[in-house]
Amino acid sequence: MAKSRRPPSAPTKSLRKGSAADRKRHTRGHGAAAERSKPSPSRRIAPEARRQAILKAALTVFAAHGFEAARLDDVAARAGVAKGTLYLYFRDKEALFEALVRNAVSPLLDQMRKVATAQNTQPMQALETFFALFQKEVLGTERKLLLRLILAEGPRFPAIAEFYYREVVSHGLSMMRALAKRAAKEGVFATDATARYPQLVVAPLLVAVLWDGLFASIEPLDIGGLLDAHRQVLTGKARKGAP
């Protein structure tokens, strides 16, 4: 008698589980691949944010080692970028330094210019604002490191000094000269000496930067007291309410 054929059996339970497991692994594989395809956090950094990170790192490296000894490899490492990435933003060390100066100083010059050229601002009021701005945004930040660097490296690298004079000093002196002329004309300043030598207006600020770098740990300088004394020298009289 012919044996009857048994119908094909349905997949066993374990095999069905295996298929589900296979599907799960397949899904996880796609998920992992999707995760790998996502850009890393460093790739998602906006170009301007990366540029600012490089400039911040450059200030630290330049201040610590000086212009000549500063290495772009150190700047790149501190900024968390490849050296090749750094060259996408700055062609060489000189270009990086120049960008550092402009980035640090341009916003301050713009603020000073607005104050100095405002017709409804009295000369002494403008000077007070300028002093306060310098104390807060230079002496109170890492910008003072840049100024110290210029003072230290300028004599050895004339191109640096020339660049800083052209981009910063000449504009600052022009504003101080115009301000001093107004002050002398209106009788606010005791003489017109500051109009002829506007360097006198900013002299105590440079002293403050030098003193902070050299002697602050030995004998801290009272910057507020120094500026009050300077006002008295400029105007020939003490400020109201001053001790």
Beta strands, then each sheet from edge to edge (+ up, - down):
end
